[in-house]
Amino acid sequence: MPPLPSLPPDTPTARPHRGRWRALLAWTAAVAVALLLIGAAGQWAAAREASFQADSIRRAMEVHVLGLRDAAGKYGYLPRTAGMHPDVFEVLAHPRDPAAQQRANRYIEEVNRHAGSDALYLIDLQGLTLAASNWATPQSFVGESYANRPYFIDAHAGRSGLFYGVGQTTGEPGLFMSAPVRSEAGAVLGVLTVKISLRQLQEAWTFAREPILLADARGIVFLSSVPAWMYQAKRPLAAADLDRLKREQQYGARTGFPPLPWTVEREKGHPGYLVRTDIGGQARRFLALDEPLPDLGWTLTVMADHSEVTRARERTWMLGLLCAGVLLLGGLYWQLRERRFAEQRDARRDLELRVRERTHALDEAHAFRKAMEDSLLVGMRARDLEGRIIYVNPAFCEMTGYGADELLGRLPPYPYWHPDDVAQHWLHYQAMMSGQPARSGFESRLRHRDGHEVITMVYTAPLIDADGRHSGWMSSVVDITEQKRAELRQRQNDEQLQHAQRLASLGEMASTLAHELNQPLMALSNFASAAKAFAEQGNQALLASSLDETMAQARRSAEIVRRIRGFVRQRTIGTEDCAVASLVSNALALLQGEMRMRQARAEVRLRPDLPEVRGDRVLLEQVLLNLLSNSLHAMQAAPPEQRLVEIDAEVSEGRMHIHVADRGAGIDAALAEQVFAPFFTTKTGGLGLGLNICRTIVEAHRGRLSFANRAGGGTVFTLELEISAP
């Protein structure tokens, strides 16, 4: 079959072909440009999210750096000030005198107890320990040689020493700070060393969502929120470093420090670096930033989950594709709209005909609807597009005291507006006129014609006429005056009961709070005395150091008082997202003194990935504080080694379950029904309102409070709360 002859380019048949090809090329070019823009937007979103993550890491890093420097500097004064006591000089001058050694032991033990450090000990110039705060314990440092430790070498040379490592005697890691003991002529007579445990910092890091780690100058990780990374190195160690570590026994008997299981990626122009690793059998990718601490010789590393950056890029891509799809559908819809315009015109003609045929039926329906609205107990008010009242039902007239003939045709301000709330009425009126009424309703205070106040709830919706046009606004007005009065009375009663319980709890804690304040006040007295002595001696450096420490102890006292005042205050912040770990730690902080007095301890087992709960932070802390206080009272007859309060939490069936368990005598089955009853108590001098108020607070949070006896003795209280929406 011979080929068909091609059409001339100007024939009518060829022109539609050219038009279709042009349209196809235009659509192809538009799609290509859209894809390029979407790809560029995704990369921009990823870079922006990475920048946000880096800023977040830097803010968190500032907090951790302050905590580290506070832990390191909190006891820096102790070796210097304790080394000025006559008992220290006497035992250095007569190391073989048992009486001098005993006086030095008791003095150092007393100073260590008041300061709250782990250990304080005195070393002679040969590295032998002459006196120690733990002289009466099986792991006494007295007689031990620490000549190989760097902190001794630095202090022996007349410098202050700072060293983190594992104790040669106890095997427990800690931070060692030393200072030389000098004679009046300035000669070094010995070395005083204080040991501080960073266990609390390590425990706090276990609640962090993302990894945090601290490495020494050689890159060895000695503190980490990921236990598997402890004592692993960020870089290979030289033979000289290994020999020195072995000689100094910095990390005990360890001789090998394997490299961290990381794969590090560095991208030009991006903050920090990327770390690929495996945690708990799951492959993870983090953005990491390092912060050198040259004054301590350490490096702090804080990480953030890098998957958020990938998700930001993917979300941007999906949003771009969705917008492109919407534009495409919009173009197709426009074509269909033009095509169906004629069909809609014909349908409109048919609709108008049907409307005329049903006019009579609609009039009857209107009369029926008006009769129904007139019989409603809810006030109904209609206004046109200019704000003029065009309809009110009898319920609304009764609510305001004005007749329909007095209200119809009125423009704002309306006669029933409350004179004290005129500005608020105008605000709601303007929102309605701009087409943005509060769809969920709003409270409005009206004044009845006879002068009394009426509190209402107003719901406003557009008024559509029979032709589908917006012709005004229809409002439903509900009288809630009595309901608001009842709610106010109930809220006042609840606040008074909660405040009374907080004051009762504070009364029980009075003696322990005095003990809490005694330590900083004792330190204030010691530093003030030292400052006076240094001022008389003209020693400006030590005078300034003593005054700085006096200020630090004053701030510590103020923080204790601030924490108590925040618990006692009657007004609370309101509903917010609360971390379970924060609620537990704040409650335990208020009970630290009482727990020490009762020789009890708390064991907290909370996963770092627990979701937050929704509620009033102060009230939820009050519930936990009451449960923990009851547990301490329940165990007062138990031996000290059994006085343990266990706190854990889990997510079950979409709700948070917080368990507080003690090892007391449990609750008698005959009293189980009365535990939550008001004014029922088994404590001497108790009000009997604690658990009743706790249950009221929990139920107000749409939660549940229950208890059960545990196997082997004791009671478990379970606090069930709603989880915050993601």
PyMOL commands that set and color helices and strands:
alter all, ss='L'
color gray80, all
select helices_A, chain A and resi 14-73+77-82+86-93+98-115+150-156+199-205+227-229+239-248+307-357+359-374+394-400+404-407+419-433+481-508+510-537+540-568+580-590+592-597+617-634+640-642+669-674+690-700
alter helices_A, ss='H'
color red, helices_A
select strands_A, chain A and resi 119-123+129-132+161-166+173-182+188-196+212-215+221-224+263-265+273-279+282-293+298-305+379-384+389-392+442-447+453-464+470-479+575-578+601-605+613-616+644-652+655-661+704-709+715-722
alter strands_A, ss='S'
color yellow, strands_A
deselect
rebuild
show_as cartoon
